[in-house]
Amino acid sequence: MIEEISIRHLGVIGEARLPLGPGFTALTGETGAGKTMVVTALGLLLGDRADTGAIRSGSGQALVEGHWHIDERGPVADRVRDAGGDLDGGALILSRSISQEGRSRAVVGGRSTPVGVLNEIGQQLVVVHGQSDQIRLKSATAQREALDRFAGPELASVLGDYQEVFRRWNDAQAELDVLVAERDRRAREAEDLRLAMTEIESAAPRRGEDVELTERADRLTNIEDLRLAAAQAHDLISSESLDEARDALSLLDSARRTIDRVSGHDPELGTIAEAIANAGFVVGELATQLSSYLASLDSDGGRELEAVQERRAELANLMRKYGPSLDEVIDYLDSGSGRLMELDHDTDRIESLRVEVDADRARVMMLADRLSDLRRVAGIRLSERVTGELAALAMGSARITVDVTQRDEYTASGRDAVAILLQPHPGAEPRPLGRGASGGELSRVMLALEVVIAATDPVPTFIFDEVDAGVGGASAIEIGRRLARLAQTAQVIVVTHLAQVAAFATNHLRVVKDSDGAVTASSVQQLHGDERIAEMARLLSGLPDSESGLTHARELIQTARELVG
């Protein structure tokens, strides 16, 4: 329920506050005073497209703020929390601002959100009937939704089951279509993968093997230079020639023996002799290592180099095909094995999907037929009740028919085409609302529909803009009476120019305007007592202080109270 709306700088409205609350609120005022701007403001709060042309002249931006009271355990509260908004004991604040530069900002429960969130929330909080909504009622989708709302929980339950199976059926059918359509391509992919796996497994590459082979190839390519350098170094350290006594080991040994001869005269030389001996051990170890290194150099390095280069070429081929690195080739072997297993199971998956699709298709057909039966029965009841309502709304000779026919294709809502047809008088051919009803007639059909549907599927708030267009007298009284009946189960806000409708309101707001010669500003007044009677008299006669008008206004208000009971 909307408790209050505040508006700033929207259209002709400079600043206004609308206290709403439960029951039936009537909004009246002179032509051009800004009543339609109130509906525009509500539209902005409900996520309608922002129009910078609606910003009041001379203002930088327009701002609308609405205070709602909602069920803290309901879906709207859940959506608000999902958007990061706060609720305080069920109190929800929505706001929307639009700037001259075209920027729009939405706030839900104190948190900035996309405008689309307002639209999601608004669809669950408010039903608006205005000129654009009359166009909406002309669509087949809107008419089917109206019938489904009237049909009640049994149809809603079957529709929920149908939509679950329909989605599953569609998903399985889509997967099946892809698998069948791409079976040849996937078979080729499987064969290519199988060949790749065989090639890689046959080569059996190891991680880091390419680096090892590069180093080995470099060694084998330069083996003679390595052999010569190692041999020369070995000879300089420890020559095996009988004629050479000037190698490093011989020199160190001569130095040690020379020191030993005189070390008895100075203990310090003994320490040096010991260090020279240790150096001889180290150099001797180096000579041993060089000998081992020379022994490790294969004398047949040419054939080994050839084998290494062949292996490098084999790995390079793998990396070119499945790499670019050897690690990625090995990873491809792992991932390809899983993919190959998936592709090899295509035949089993296709058969499994066909069984699922056939079962779900049968279930979809059965549930769609059940939906059609429920809609036909509900359509008959809706036709009778709405026709009865129209009889009291100056459309006594009119008849509503709800036509439910099955189409060939299945959709997310079933296979039914629903059309609400209007027969304006006996003998006339029933025609779709879009071609068989004027704007005023369509407004009354909408009101009749909402009054009937609200008994089974109430909406928190209804907003009617000029629902009484083109009627007057007793018919207007009946419109007011039905709006009052609707207000017994929902909040009803009506923009009207008829006293006969406003008389049934439990809350009467008047939009008034003042002129300062340059800019027209509007504000909203909540009417009580004599102020309300004066406004009713103005609506009836155009004269707020006419004695006969005032008398008629009092009589009309009393009549409305008696009719509502």
Secondary structure, DSSP 8 states (H G I E B T S, - for coil): -EEEEEEEEETTEEEEEEE--SSEEEEEE-TTSSHHHHHHHHHHHTT----GGGB-TT-SEEEEEEEEE--TTSHHHHHHHHTT---BTTEEEEEEEEETTS-EEEEETTEEE-HHHHHHHHHHHEEEESHHHHHHHTSHHHHHHHHHHHH-HHHHHHHHHHHHHHHHHHHHHHHHHHHHHTHHHHHHHHHHHHHHHHHHHHH---TTHHHHHHHHHHHHHTHHHHHHHHHHHHHHHS---TT---SHHHHHHHHHHHHHHHGGG-HHHHHHHHHHHHHHHHHHHHHHHHHHHHHHS-TTHHHHHHHHHHHHHHHHHHHHHH-SSHHHHHHHHHHHHHHHHHHHTHHHHHHHHHHHHHHHHHHHHHHHHHHHHHHHHHHHHHHHHHHHHHHTTT-TT-EEEEEEEEEEEEETTEEEEEEEEEE-STTS--EEHHHH--HHHHHHHHHHHHHHHTTTS--SEEEEESTTTT--HHHHHHHHHHHHHHTTTSEEEEE-S-HHHHTT-SEEEEEEEEE-SS-EEEEEEEE-HHHHHHHHHHHHHS-TT-HHHHHHHHHHHHHHHHHH-
